[in-house]
Amino acid sequence: MALEVNGKSYEVDEEGYLANLNDWDADIANAMAEADGAALEDNHWEVINFLREYYEEYQIAPAVRVLTKQIGKKLGKEKGNSKYLYELFPYGPAKQACKYAGLPKPTGCV
Amino acid sequence: MGEEAIIKKFMYVNRKSPYGTIYALESLEVVLISAAFDQDVSLTFTDDGVYQLMKNQKTEGIGMKNFSSTYSALGDYEIKKIYIDKESLEERGLSISDLQELVWEDEDEDYAEKSSINLVSRDELSEIMNQQDIVMSF
């Protein structure tokens, strides 16, 4: 499968996750969100950027429980909870945010 | 209400060097996935398995993904008990300082980092293994 952004074509898997991490840029994230009927704002970017940093450091996309806890640590308890994260990413914070971040589907995500 | 959740003691025993076979990576993936099930999980590194935690791994030459940094995420997954077989290190001319430091963060103490590593003798390890409900060897 392929995703078209700005006239360029990017390889994605059957669930829409980017095949090559290095292809990623902000326009791709915005295009993915738009296809889901969403618009990315600062609150979304905080989570997306966090996920990219986490992947850079640990070479994995964190499970949702880990994401929630780490967001709480980094951005404060009012953001480190399921309610807040599901409001931002209604398809599942780890799954959906990882997709926009260009990461593989989280390990431990069934 | 429903039945109480049953928590079992799971130990994953890592015996092989990290890149010669798929065992080390498979074990790590199983551990991360099973962490979602709220069980009492520990990891053991013994025999050539101690090489999995070596610092400064470089895999460019063998064309494999270097997954050694993923061990540092174990603490985030609430895996706080890592046992290292002391004799296995000694037999290979290694010491604990050759291995990565693995920590977990205590949320109740302002995310203070606490070591997850326990250096144990084979006798101690055998004792700990006997206390497990399930031991899986990779």
gemmi code that builds the backbone of each chain (N, CA, C; Angstrom):
import gemmi

chains = {
    "A": [
        ("MET", (0.834, -1.199, 0.000), (0.000, 0.000, 0.000), (0.865, 1.243, 0.000)),
        ("ALA", (0.248, 2.364, -0.373), (1.026, 3.602, -0.418), (0.188, 4.780, 0.076)),
        ("LEU", (0.891, 5.740, 0.626), (0.250, 6.973, 1.084), (0.808, 8.119, 0.232)),
        ("GLU", (-0.110, 8.935, -0.310), (0.332, 10.045, -1.156), (0.347, 11.337, -0.340)),
        ("VAL", (1.499, 11.978, -0.255), (1.591, 13.274, 0.424), (2.444, 14.209, -0.423)),
        ("ASN", (1.901, 15.391, -0.698), (2.620, 16.406, -1.497), (3.179, 15.819, -2.796)),
        ("GLY", (2.391, 14.968, -3.429), (2.822, 14.409, -4.708), (3.850, 13.298, -4.592)),
        ("LYS", (4.225, 12.944, -3.350), (5.169, 11.833, -3.187), (4.432, 10.632, -2.625)),
        ("SER", (4.951, 9.463, -2.936), (4.294, 8.241, -2.508), (5.149, 7.531, -1.451)),
        ("TYR", (4.513, 7.154, -0.328), (5.246, 6.493, 0.755), (4.645, 5.115, 1.007)),
        ("GLU", (5.504, 4.154, 1.245), (5.035, 2.796, 1.497), (4.484, 2.676, 2.926)),
        ("VAL", (3.285, 2.124, 3.047), (2.704, 1.860, 4.373), (2.189, 0.423, 4.411)),
        ("ASP", (2.012, -0.106, 5.636), (1.496, -1.472, 5.744), (-0.033, -1.474, 5.646)),
        ("GLU", (-0.644, -2.637, 5.816), (-2.095, -2.739, 5.579), (-2.909, -1.930, 6.593)),
        ("GLU", (-2.291, -1.567, 7.726), (-3.010, -0.750, 8.702), (-2.625, 0.731, 8.622)),
        ("GLY", (-1.803, 1.064, 7.635), (-1.463, 2.467, 7.427), (-0.214, 2.939, 8.160)),
        ("TYR", (0.525, 2.009, 8.791), (1.780, 2.404, 9.463), (2.882, 2.543, 8.419)),
        ("LEU", (3.671, 3.589, 8.579), (4.747, 3.875, 7.636), (5.769, 2.729, 7.626)),
        ("ALA", (6.161, 2.291, 6.445), (7.099, 1.168, 6.351), (8.513, 1.590, 6.747)),
        ("ASN", (8.894, 2.793, 6.385), (10.250, 3.254, 6.670), (10.224, 4.490, 7.565)),
        ("LEU", (10.705, 4.277, 8.788), (10.751, 5.321, 9.809), (11.365, 6.624, 9.304)),
        ("ASN", (12.377, 6.493, 8.452), (13.112, 7.682, 7.997), (12.351, 8.513, 6.967)),
        ("ASP", (11.271, 7.943, 6.423), (10.446, 8.706, 5.480), (9.664, 9.818, 6.168)),
        ("TRP", (9.516, 9.703, 7.478), (8.560, 10.536, 8.202), (8.870, 12.031, 8.158)),
        ("ASP", (7.841, 12.841, 8.006), (7.938, 14.264, 8.336), (6.564, 14.749, 8.800)),
        ("ALA", (6.498, 15.980, 9.240), (5.255, 16.489, 9.835), (4.100, 16.467, 8.842)),
        ("ASP", (4.400, 16.686, 7.550), (3.331, 16.675, 6.544), (2.673, 15.307, 6.459)),
        ("ILE", (3.473, 14.261, 6.636), (2.925, 12.898, 6.598), (1.973, 12.698, 7.774)),
        ("ALA", (2.392, 13.145, 8.947), (1.534, 13.024, 10.131), (0.215, 13.767, 9.908)),
        ("ASN", (0.315, 14.979, 9.389), (-0.898, 15.769, 9.142), (-1.816, 15.089, 8.119)),
        ("ALA", (-1.206, 14.501, 7.088), (-2.006, 13.835, 6.056), (-2.706, 12.602, 6.630)),
        ("MET", (-2.000, 11.854, 7.485), (-2.614, 10.676, 8.111), (-3.790, 11.081, 8.994)),
        ("ALA", (-3.586, 12.164, 9.747), (-4.648, 12.632, 10.639), (-5.859, 13.098, 9.829)),
        ("GLU", (-5.580, 13.815, 8.771), (-6.656, 14.333, 7.925), (-7.495, 13.182, 7.357)),
        ("ALA", (-6.806, 12.119, 6.958), (-7.513, 10.943, 6.431), (-8.421, 10.326, 7.495)),
        ("ASP", (-8.070, 10.501, 8.765), (-8.902, 9.991, 9.870), (-9.929, 11.033, 10.319)),
        ("GLY", (-9.971, 12.173, 9.638), (-10.919, 13.218, 10.004), (-10.492, 14.035, 11.212)),
        ("ALA", (-9.191, 14.082, 11.472), (-8.696, 14.838, 12.624), (-7.708, 15.916, 12.165)),
        ("ALA", (-7.506, 16.902, 13.012), (-6.483, 17.918, 12.751), (-5.536, 17.928, 13.946)),
        ("LEU", (-4.236, 17.912, 13.665), (-3.261, 17.839, 14.753), (-2.971, 19.218, 15.332)),
        ("GLU", (-3.117, 19.302, 16.641), (-2.787, 20.549, 17.334), (-1.626, 20.315, 18.296)),
        ("ASP", (-1.251, 21.377, 19.031), (-0.073, 21.280, 19.906), (-0.135, 20.089, 20.857)),
        ("ASN", (-1.322, 19.835, 21.413), (-1.465, 18.726, 22.354), (-1.155, 17.377, 21.702)),
        ("HIS", (-1.541, 17.245, 20.447), (-1.220, 16.010, 19.715), (0.284, 15.915, 19.478)),
        ("TRP", (0.850, 17.037, 19.088), (2.293, 17.026, 18.765), (3.157, 16.685, 19.960)),
        ("GLU", (2.719, 17.116, 21.143), (3.480, 16.771, 22.358), (3.629, 15.254, 22.468)),
        ("VAL", (2.528, 14.561, 22.197), (2.542, 13.104, 22.334), (3.328, 12.465, 21.184)),
        ("ILE", (3.107, 12.966, 19.989), (3.810, 12.419, 18.819), (5.322, 12.605, 18.968)),
        ("ASN", (5.721, 13.796, 19.385), (7.154, 14.044, 19.560), (7.737, 13.187, 20.677)),
        ("PHE", (6.947, 13.014, 21.741), (7.411, 12.145, 22.819), (7.665, 10.731, 22.294)),
        ("LEU", (6.727, 10.220, 21.496), (6.864, 8.855, 20.973), (8.095, 8.708, 20.088)),
        ("ARG", (8.370, 9.718, 19.301), (9.552, 9.644, 18.440), (10.824, 9.639, 19.277)),
        ("GLU", (10.833, 10.434, 20.345), (12.006, 10.432, 21.237), (12.159, 9.083, 21.942)),
        ("TYR", (11.026, 8.530, 22.365), (11.072, 7.239, 23.068), (11.643, 6.171, 22.134)),
        ("TYR", (11.191, 6.174, 20.893), (11.672, 5.189, 19.923), (13.160, 5.367, 19.669)),
        ("GLU", (13.552, 6.618, 19.540), (14.964, 6.922, 19.310), (15.827, 6.337, 20.439)),
        ("GLU", (15.344, 6.479, 21.669), (16.134, 6.024, 22.812), (16.077, 4.510, 23.009)),
        ("TYR", (14.878, 3.918, 22.901), (14.718, 2.502, 23.280), (14.472, 1.560, 22.113)),
        ("GLN", (14.309, 2.092, 20.921), (14.084, 1.261, 19.740), (12.769, 0.483, 19.770)),
        ("ILE", (11.828, 0.957, 20.578), (10.487, 0.366, 20.549), (9.437, 1.460, 20.685)),
        ("ALA", (8.253, 1.149, 20.186), (7.102, 2.002, 20.435), (6.467, 1.487, 21.732)),
        ("PRO", (6.272, 2.354, 22.727), (5.803, 1.862, 24.019), (4.343, 1.407, 23.995)),
        ("ALA", (4.049, 0.424, 24.847), (2.655, 0.003, 25.038), (1.878, 1.159, 25.668)),
        ("VAL", (0.560, 1.120, 25.534), (-0.262, 2.258, 25.968), (-0.075, 2.571, 27.454)),
        ("ARG", (0.079, 1.534, 28.265), (0.254, 1.763, 29.697), (1.553, 2.516, 29.988)),
        ("VAL", (2.575, 2.141, 29.253), (3.874, 2.787, 29.421), (3.800, 4.234, 28.925)),
        ("LEU", (3.152, 4.409, 27.801), (2.981, 5.755, 27.254), (2.274, 6.666, 28.263)),
        ("THR", (1.185, 6.174, 28.831), (0.406, 6.974, 29.777), (1.267, 7.403, 30.965)),
        ("LYS", (2.010, 6.435, 31.502), (2.844, 6.731, 32.670), (3.937, 7.742, 32.335)),
        ("GLN", (4.576, 7.536, 31.189), (5.688, 8.416, 30.820), (5.215, 9.825, 30.454)),
        ("ILE", (4.050, 9.925, 29.838), (3.493, 11.249, 29.548), (3.209, 11.976, 30.866)),
        ("GLY", (2.702, 11.228, 31.829), (2.445, 11.803, 33.156), (3.713, 12.364, 33.777)),
        ("LYS", (4.791, 11.637, 33.583), (6.059, 12.074, 34.147), (6.555, 13.327, 33.416)),
        ("LYS", (6.446, 13.294, 32.092), (7.037, 14.359, 31.295), (6.165, 15.619, 31.226)),
        ("LEU", (4.860, 15.417, 31.062), (3.984, 16.561, 30.798), (3.020, 16.857, 31.945)),
        ("GLY", (3.073, 16.055, 32.989), (2.212, 16.307, 34.147), (1.060, 15.323, 34.234)),
        ("LYS", (0.619, 15.119, 35.479), (-0.424, 14.116, 35.753), (-1.717, 14.400, 34.992)),
        ("GLU", (-2.012, 15.690, 34.777), (-3.280, 16.001, 34.110), (-3.282, 15.519, 32.662)),
        ("LYS", (-2.099, 15.198, 32.138), (-2.026, 14.666, 30.773), (-1.707, 13.170, 30.760)),
        ("GLY", (-1.188, 12.686, 31.868), (-0.808, 11.272, 31.930), (-1.954, 10.390, 32.378)),
        ("ASN", (-3.071, 10.482, 31.686), (-4.189, 9.601, 32.025), (-4.945, 9.222, 30.757)),
        ("SER", (-5.658, 8.108, 30.845), (-6.316, 7.554, 29.653), (-7.333, 8.520, 29.063)),
        ("LYS", (-8.054, 9.208, 29.943), (-9.119, 10.075, 29.454), (-8.546, 11.140, 28.511)),
        ("TYR", (-7.523, 11.826, 28.990), (-6.892, 12.881, 28.194), (-6.354, 12.321, 26.878)),
        ("LEU", (-5.657, 11.191, 26.964), (-5.014, 10.652, 25.763), (-6.030, 10.096, 24.771)),
        ("TYR", (-7.116, 9.511, 25.285), (-8.154, 9.010, 24.373), (-8.929, 10.150, 23.725)),
        ("GLU", (-9.026, 11.284, 24.405), (-9.672, 12.432, 23.773), (-8.842, 12.923, 22.586)),
        ("LEU", (-7.524, 12.898, 22.770), (-6.648, 13.323, 21.666), (-6.633, 12.293, 20.538)),
        ("PHE", (-6.568, 11.017, 20.946), (-6.417, 9.930, 19.961), (-7.487, 8.875, 20.195)),
        ("PRO", (-8.689, 9.130, 19.692), (-9.815, 8.246, 20.010), (-9.660, 6.811, 19.501)),
        ("TYR", (-8.783, 6.567, 18.532), (-8.584, 5.191, 18.056), (-7.595, 4.418, 18.932)),
        ("GLY", (-7.236, 4.995, 20.051), (-6.254, 4.347, 20.927), (-4.978, 5.142, 20.893)),
        ("PRO", (-4.569, 5.715, 22.034), (-3.441, 6.647, 22.032), (-2.151, 6.045, 21.501)),
        ("ALA", (-1.817, 4.820, 21.907), (-0.543, 4.279, 21.440), (-0.632, 3.983, 19.946)),
        ("LYS", (-1.687, 3.277, 19.568), (-1.835, 2.867, 18.163), (-1.870, 4.053, 17.208)),
        ("GLN", (-2.779, 4.981, 17.506), (-3.002, 6.087, 16.575), (-1.831, 7.074, 16.574)),
        ("ALA", (-1.343, 7.404, 17.773), (-0.245, 8.369, 17.848), (1.032, 7.784, 17.245)),
        ("CYS", (1.259, 6.491, 17.442), (2.439, 5.851, 16.839), (2.356, 5.896, 15.322)),
        ("LYS", (1.160, 5.713, 14.817), (0.992, 5.756, 13.367), (1.371, 7.146, 12.842)),
        ("TYR", (0.828, 8.189, 13.466), (1.144, 9.557, 13.031), (2.626, 9.875, 13.217)),
        ("ALA", (3.237, 9.213, 14.208), (4.655, 9.474, 14.480), (5.566, 8.689, 13.541)),
        ("GLY", (4.957, 7.872, 12.687), (5.763, 7.107, 11.732), (6.420, 5.876, 12.318)),
        ("LEU", (5.968, 5.474, 13.521), (6.572, 4.319, 14.193), (5.795, 3.057, 13.860)),
        ("PRO", (6.405, 1.896, 14.139), (5.631, 0.663, 13.981), (4.546, 0.580, 15.056)),
        ("LYS", (3.634, -0.354, 14.877), (2.591, -0.574, 15.879), (3.257, -0.958, 17.194)),
        ("PRO", (2.771, -0.429, 18.332), (3.463, -0.674, 19.597), (3.630, -2.162, 19.913)),
        ("THR", (4.774, -2.501, 20.480), (5.010, -3.854, 20.959), (4.077, -4.101, 22.134)),
        ("GLY", (3.386, -5.203, 22.098), (2.473, -5.502, 23.195), (1.088, -4.979, 22.922)),
        ("CYS", (0.871, -4.566, 21.686), (-0.429, -4.052, 21.317), (-1.123, -5.126, 20.490)),
        ("VAL", (-2.228, -5.680, 21.011), (-2.847, -6.798, 20.296), (-4.123, -6.382, 19.570)),
    ],
    "B": [
        ("MET", (-18.728, -9.960, 43.051), (-17.951, -9.528, 41.893), (-17.190, -10.715, 41.290)),
        ("GLY", (-16.406, -10.423, 40.272), (-15.703, -11.487, 39.544), (-14.596, -12.133, 40.359)),
        ("GLU", (-13.970, -13.107, 39.740), (-12.872, -13.788, 40.421), (-11.704, -12.832, 40.582)),
        ("GLU", (-10.946, -13.056, 41.611), (-9.747, -12.243, 41.795), (-8.706, -12.634, 40.760)),
        ("ALA", (-7.989, -11.646, 40.291), (-6.953, -11.947, 39.302), (-5.888, -12.839, 39.942)),
        ("ILE", (-5.481, -13.836, 39.206), (-4.431, -14.715, 39.713), (-3.096, -14.201, 39.195)),
        ("ILE", (-2.196, -13.904, 40.121), (-0.874, -13.436, 39.708), (0.131, -14.567, 39.887)),
        ("LYS", (0.766, -14.935, 38.799), (1.760, -16.000, 38.858), (3.154, -15.424, 38.698)),
        ("LYS", (4.097, -16.189, 39.194), (5.493, -15.777, 39.060), (6.084, -16.372, 37.779)),
        ("PHE", (6.409, -15.491, 36.861), (6.992, -15.899, 35.577), (8.465, -15.535, 35.564)),
        ("MET", (9.300, -16.489, 35.201), (10.705, -16.151, 34.982), (11.098, -16.499, 33.543)),
        ("TYR", (11.724, -15.530, 32.884), (12.240, -15.757, 31.539), (13.749, -15.910, 31.642)),
        ("VAL", (14.248, -17.056, 31.228), (15.677, -17.345, 31.358), (16.351, -17.192, 30.005)),
        ("ASN", (17.305, -16.288, 29.954), (18.008, -15.989, 28.698), (19.391, -16.619, 28.727)),
        ("ARG", (19.626, -17.548, 27.811), (20.856, -18.353, 27.859), (21.772, -18.154, 26.668)),
        ("LYS", (21.317, -17.438, 25.655), (22.098, -17.401, 24.406), (22.615, -16.000, 24.100)),
        ("SER", (23.709, -15.945, 23.339), (24.249, -14.642, 22.963), (23.234, -13.923, 22.063)),
        ("PRO", (23.313, -12.598, 21.999), (22.205, -11.836, 21.419), (21.952, -12.014, 19.924)),
        ("TYR", (22.986, -12.211, 19.114), (22.742, -12.108, 17.668), (22.933, -13.395, 16.861)),
        ("GLY", (23.474, -14.443, 17.472), (23.702, -15.671, 16.699), (22.400, -16.377, 16.339)),
        ("THR", (21.425, -16.223, 17.178), (20.115, -16.839, 16.952), (19.048, -15.779, 17.224)),
        ("ILE", (17.804, -16.150, 17.004), (16.708, -15.202, 17.206), (16.198, -15.233, 18.663)),
        ("TYR", (16.747, -16.153, 19.482), (16.196, -16.359, 20.821), (16.147, -15.092, 21.689)),
        ("ALA", (17.227, -14.319, 21.693), (17.300, -13.166, 22.592), (16.214, -12.145, 22.251)),
        ("LEU", (16.083, -11.849, 20.970), (15.095, -10.863, 20.540), (13.667, -11.378, 20.775)),
        ("GLU", (13.462, -12.657, 20.480), (12.129, -13.246, 20.691), (11.754, -13.191, 22.172)),
        ("SER", (12.711, -13.520, 23.014), (12.466, -13.495, 24.449), (12.056, -12.098, 24.897)),
        ("LEU", (12.812, -11.108, 24.431), (12.530, -9.723, 24.812), (11.126, -9.310, 24.355)),
        ("GLU", (10.748, -9.715, 23.164), (9.419, -9.352, 22.667), (8.318, -10.033, 23.478)),
        ("VAL", (8.529, -11.299, 23.801), (7.543, -12.022, 24.618), (7.402, -11.338, 25.988)),
        ("VAL", (8.537, -10.951, 26.546), (8.520, -10.299, 27.851), (7.727, -8.985, 27.795)),
        ("LEU", (7.977, -8.188, 26.765), (7.297, -6.888, 26.666), (5.795, -7.069, 26.434)),
        ("ILE", (5.447, -8.069, 25.640), (4.025, -8.307, 25.386), (3.348, -8.828, 26.653)),
        ("SER", (4.007, -9.765, 27.339), (3.363, -10.363, 28.509), (3.282, -9.379, 29.667)),
        ("ALA", (4.075, -8.307, 29.603), (4.037, -7.307, 30.679), (2.655, -6.665, 30.794)),
        ("ALA", (1.865, -6.761, 29.727), (0.520, -6.177, 29.760), (-0.422, -6.964, 30.671)),
        ("PHE", (-0.022, -8.170, 31.076), (-0.959, -9.028, 31.808), (-0.799, -8.985, 33.325)),
        ("ASP", (-0.044, -7.998, 33.822), (0.060, -7.797, 35.265), (0.487, -9.029, 36.048)),
        ("GLN", (1.502, -9.702, 35.571), (2.019, -10.842, 36.309), (3.322, -10.441, 37.012)),
        ("ASP", (3.805, -11.348, 37.861), (5.052, -11.087, 38.580), (6.203, -11.621, 37.710)),
        ("VAL", (6.855, -10.707, 36.989), (7.817, -11.126, 35.972), (9.256, -10.854, 36.408)),
        ("SER", (10.112, -11.827, 36.175), (11.543, -11.597, 36.362), (12.302, -12.153, 35.157)),
        ("LEU", (13.517, -11.623, 34.972), (14.374, -12.092, 33.878), (15.690, -12.572, 34.459)),
        ("THR", (16.182, -13.667, 33.891), (17.494, -14.164, 34.277), (18.401, -14.177, 33.063)),
        ("PHE", (19.639, -13.776, 33.277), (20.643, -13.864, 32.223), (21.744, -14.789, 32.709)),
        ("THR", (21.908, -15.904, 32.010), (22.886, -16.901, 32.434), (23.567, -17.483, 31.196)),
        ("ASP", (24.632, -18.267, 31.405), (25.431, -18.793, 30.284), (25.770, -17.638, 29.313)),
        ("ASP", (25.711, -17.891, 27.993), (26.016, -16.823, 27.036), (24.964, -15.706, 27.054)),
        ("GLY", (23.869, -15.935, 27.724), (22.829, -14.913, 27.848), (23.338, -13.630, 28.494)),
        ("VAL", (24.395, -13.720, 29.288), (24.924, -12.491, 29.914), (25.415, -11.502, 28.846)),
        ("TYR", (25.802, -12.017, 27.679), (26.258, -11.116, 26.602), (25.135, -10.193, 26.109)),
        ("GLN", (23.890, -10.584, 26.328), (22.774, -9.759, 25.854), (22.797, -8.362, 26.472)),
        ("LEU", (23.326, -8.257, 27.675), (23.301, -6.975, 28.385), (24.619, -6.208, 28.288)),
        ("MET", (25.530, -6.689, 27.444), (26.810, -5.983, 27.307), (26.594, -4.538, 26.863)),
        ("LYS", (27.405, -3.649, 27.447), (27.402, -2.248, 27.015), (28.017, -2.125, 25.621)),
        ("ASN", (27.762, -1.001, 24.993), (28.431, -0.622, 23.736), (28.357, -1.679, 22.644)),
        ("GLN", (27.198, -2.272, 22.466), (27.057, -3.226, 21.366), (27.023, -2.478, 20.037)),
        ("LYS", (27.691, -3.047, 19.048), (27.688, -2.445, 17.710), (27.367, -3.542, 16.718)),
        ("THR", (26.300, -3.357, 15.973), (25.842, -4.447, 15.109), (25.944, -4.123, 13.621)),
        ("GLU", (26.502, -2.953, 13.297), (26.559, -2.560, 11.876), (27.216, -3.655, 11.044)),
        ("GLY", (28.285, -4.220, 11.556), (29.056, -5.199, 10.800), (28.306, -6.474, 10.471)),
        ("ILE", (27.289, -6.809, 11.266), (26.559, -8.054, 11.004), (25.170, -7.789, 10.433)),
        ("GLY", (24.864, -6.496, 10.194), (23.598, -6.173, 9.545), (22.367, -6.529, 10.357)),
        ("MET", (22.475, -6.517, 11.692), (21.316, -6.796, 12.544), (20.919, -5.522, 13.273)),
        ("LYS", (19.644, -5.424, 13.628), (19.209, -4.295, 14.431), (19.783, -4.439, 15.848)),
        ("ASN", (20.369, -3.374, 16.341), (20.885, -3.383, 17.707), (19.728, -3.101, 18.662)),
        ("PHE", (19.263, -4.149, 19.338), (18.109, -3.963, 20.212), (18.523, -3.835, 21.673)),
        ("SER", (19.823, -3.653, 21.937), (20.269, -3.653, 23.328), (19.684, -2.486, 24.129)),
        ("SER", (19.372, -1.373, 23.452), (18.817, -0.244, 24.205), (17.394, -0.529, 24.694)),
        ("THR", (16.745, -1.515, 24.092), (15.376, -1.828, 24.514), (15.340, -2.392, 25.940)),
        ("TYR", (16.440, -3.036, 26.384), (16.452, -3.554, 27.762), (16.233, -2.436, 28.784)),
        ("SER", (16.685, -1.224, 28.423), (16.504, -0.092, 29.339), (15.037, 0.280, 29.519)),
        ("ALA", (14.174, -0.187, 28.612), (12.746, 0.122, 28.739), (12.038, -0.848, 29.677)),
        ("LEU", (12.717, -1.911, 30.104), (12.043, -2.915, 30.940), (11.445, -2.306, 32.205)),
        ("GLY", (12.171, -1.345, 32.784), (11.667, -0.683, 33.989), (10.340, 0.016, 33.744)),
        ("ASP", (10.204, 0.626, 32.558), (8.944, 1.287, 32.205), (7.802, 0.282, 32.136)),
        ("TYR", (8.142, -0.963, 31.822), (7.137, -2.029, 31.720), (6.946, -2.749, 33.056)),
        ("GLU", (7.415, -2.108, 34.144), (7.236, -2.654, 35.491), (7.997, -3.953, 35.716)),
        ("ILE", (9.053, -4.162, 34.952), (9.886, -5.343, 35.176), (11.117, -4.880, 35.948)),
        ("LYS", (11.138, -5.275, 37.210), (12.101, -4.697, 38.152), (13.049, -5.738, 38.723)),
        ("LYS", (12.899, -6.992, 38.295), (13.744, -8.051, 38.845), (14.544, -8.714, 37.740)),
        ("ILE", (15.809, -8.340, 37.672), (16.712, -8.893, 36.672), (17.819, -9.629, 37.425)),
        ("TYR", (17.941, -10.924, 37.170), (18.973, -11.714, 37.848), (20.110, -12.036, 36.878)),
        ("ILE", (21.320, -11.758, 37.334), (22.505, -12.052, 36.526), (23.295, -13.141, 37.230)),
        ("ASP", (23.606, -14.184, 36.499), (24.384, -15.294, 37.055), (25.862, -14.895, 37.142)),
        ("LYS", (26.297, -14.772, 38.387), (27.652, -14.293, 38.663), (28.716, -15.218, 38.061)),
        ("GLU", (28.514, -16.522, 38.208), (29.507, -17.465, 37.681), (29.594, -17.387, 36.154)),
        ("SER", (28.472, -17.181, 35.502), (28.501, -17.064, 34.035), (29.339, -15.867, 33.611)),
        ("LEU", (29.206, -14.762, 34.341), (30.041, -13.584, 34.050), (31.523, -13.944, 34.241)),
        ("GLU", (31.829, -14.551, 35.379), (33.235, -14.857, 35.701), (33.842, -15.814, 34.675)),
        ("GLU", (33.091, -16.829, 34.293), (33.595, -17.803, 33.308), (33.960, -17.138, 31.994)),
        ("ARG", (33.332, -15.999, 31.716), (33.582, -15.303, 30.452), (34.506, -14.097, 30.635)),
        ("GLY", (35.105, -13.990, 31.802), (36.028, -12.883, 32.063), (35.334, -11.536, 32.131)),
        ("LEU", (34.054, -11.549, 32.473), (33.293, -10.299, 32.539), (32.999, -9.942, 33.983)),
        ("SER", (32.669, -8.673, 34.190), (32.166, -8.283, 35.499), (30.911, -7.450, 35.282)),
        ("ILE", (30.244, -7.187, 36.377), (28.959, -6.485, 36.299), (29.108, -5.124, 35.620)),
        ("SER", (30.321, -4.539, 35.726), (30.513, -3.213, 35.129), (30.561, -3.274, 33.597)),
        ("ASP", (30.672, -4.478, 33.033), (30.615, -4.616, 31.573), (29.182, -4.587, 31.053)),
        ("LEU", (28.234, -4.672, 31.977), (26.831, -4.744, 31.565), (26.130, -3.402, 31.738)),
        ("GLN", (25.062, -3.236, 30.981), (24.234, -2.039, 31.105), (23.649, -1.959, 32.510)),
        ("GLU", (23.439, -0.744, 32.966), (22.698, -0.596, 34.213), (21.226, -0.531, 33.871)),
        ("LEU", (20.437, -1.335, 34.547), (18.998, -1.309, 34.300), (18.292, -0.825, 35.550)),
        ("VAL", (17.415, 0.146, 35.366), (16.736, 0.742, 36.514), (15.230, 0.798, 36.269)),
        ("TRP", (14.514, 0.991, 37.338), (13.088, 1.320, 37.228), (12.855, 2.581, 38.040)),
        ("GLU", (11.773, 3.291, 37.696), (11.491, 4.570, 38.359), (10.356, 4.385, 39.344)),
        ("ASP", (10.610, 4.819, 40.567), (9.590, 4.702, 41.603), (8.704, 5.952, 41.587)),
        ("GLU", (7.511, 5.773, 41.041), (6.585, 6.894, 40.882), (6.244, 7.542, 42.232)),
        ("ASP", (6.231, 6.697, 43.278), (5.863, 7.205, 44.613), (6.977, 8.013, 45.248)),
        ("GLU", (8.165, 7.921, 44.702), (9.282, 8.688, 45.263), (9.838, 9.654, 44.219)),
        ("ASP", (8.918, 10.363, 43.556), (9.297, 11.363, 42.569), (10.192, 10.758, 41.479)),
        ("TYR", (9.825, 9.569, 41.032), (10.504, 8.886, 39.930), (11.986, 8.619, 40.223)),
        ("ALA", (12.287, 8.344, 41.480), (13.666, 7.990, 41.823), (14.046, 6.707, 41.083)),
        ("GLU", (15.256, 6.701, 40.530), (15.699, 5.514, 39.798), (16.271, 4.476, 40.747)),
        ("LYS", (15.791, 3.249, 40.632), (16.282, 2.168, 41.485), (16.781, 1.034, 40.611)),
        ("SER", (17.853, 0.407, 41.039), (18.445, -0.642, 40.204), (17.549, -1.870, 40.142)),
        ("SER", (17.474, -2.457, 38.958), (16.713, -3.697, 38.785), (17.629, -4.919, 38.829)),
        ("ILE", (18.935, -4.662, 38.821), (19.896, -5.757, 38.651), (20.230, -6.435, 39.974)),
        ("ASN", (20.163, -7.758, 39.969), (20.574, -8.561, 41.117), (21.629, -9.556, 40.657)),
        ("LEU", (22.821, -9.405, 41.196), (23.899, -10.331, 40.871), (23.785, -11.524, 41.819)),
        ("VAL", (23.591, -12.715, 41.279), (23.339, -13.878, 42.153), (24.249, -15.049, 41.782)),
        ("SER", (24.508, -15.890, 42.754), (25.263, -17.117, 42.492), (24.306, -18.154, 41.910)),
        ("ARG", (24.881, -19.248, 41.395), (24.012, -20.288, 40.820), (23.129, -20.927, 41.883)),
        ("ASP", (23.664, -21.052, 43.084), (22.843, -21.627, 44.161), (21.641, -20.746, 44.452)),
        ("GLU", (21.903, -19.436, 44.534), (20.795, -18.505, 44.791), (19.786, -18.541, 43.643)),
        ("LEU", (20.334, -18.614, 42.421), (19.472, -18.629, 41.240), (18.566, -19.858, 41.250)),
        ("SER", (19.136, -20.976, 41.612), (18.344, -22.205, 41.622), (17.222, -22.105, 42.665)),
        ("GLU", (17.546, -21.481, 43.777), (16.536, -21.233, 44.820), (15.390, -20.360, 44.270)),
        ("ILE", (15.779, -19.271, 43.579), (14.779, -18.338, 43.037), (13.935, -19.029, 41.960)),
        ("MET", (14.589, -19.862, 41.160), (13.854, -20.602, 40.119), (12.817, -21.531, 40.739)),
        ("ASN", (13.196, -22.123, 41.841), (12.265, -23.048, 42.511), (11.004, -22.353, 43.003)),
        ("GLN", (11.105, -21.056, 43.216), (9.934, -20.324, 43.725), (8.983, -19.882, 42.614)),
        ("GLN", (9.365, -20.111, 41.351), (8.543, -19.630, 40.242), (7.381, -20.575, 39.942)),
        ("ASP", (6.316, -20.022, 39.414), (5.235, -20.857, 38.895), (5.573, -21.322, 37.477)),
        ("ILE", (6.161, -20.431, 36.714), (6.457, -20.744, 35.313), (7.858, -20.234, 34.977)),
        ("VAL", (8.667, -21.115, 34.405), (10.001, -20.715, 33.959), (10.088, -20.985, 32.464)),
        ("MET", (10.415, -19.937, 31.709), (10.547, -20.120, 30.263), (11.974, -19.862, 29.848)),
        ("SER", (12.523, -20.805, 29.111), (13.929, -20.738, 28.757), (14.098, -20.398, 27.279)),
        ("PHE", (14.941, -19.416, 27.032), (15.204, -18.998, 25.648), (16.691, -19.104, 25.336)),
    ],
}
model = gemmi.Model(1)
for chain_id, residues in chains.items():
    chain = gemmi.Chain(chain_id)
    for i, (resn, *xyz) in enumerate(residues, 1):
        res = gemmi.Residue()
        res.name, res.seqid = resn, gemmi.SeqId(i, " ")
        for name, pos in zip(("N", "CA", "C"), xyz):
            atom = gemmi.Atom()
            atom.name, atom.element = name, gemmi.Element(name[0])
            atom.pos, atom.b_iso = gemmi.Position(*pos), 0.0
            res.add_atom(atom)
        chain.add_residue(res)
    model.add_chain(chain)
structure = gemmi.Structure()
structure.add_model(model)
structure.setup_entities()
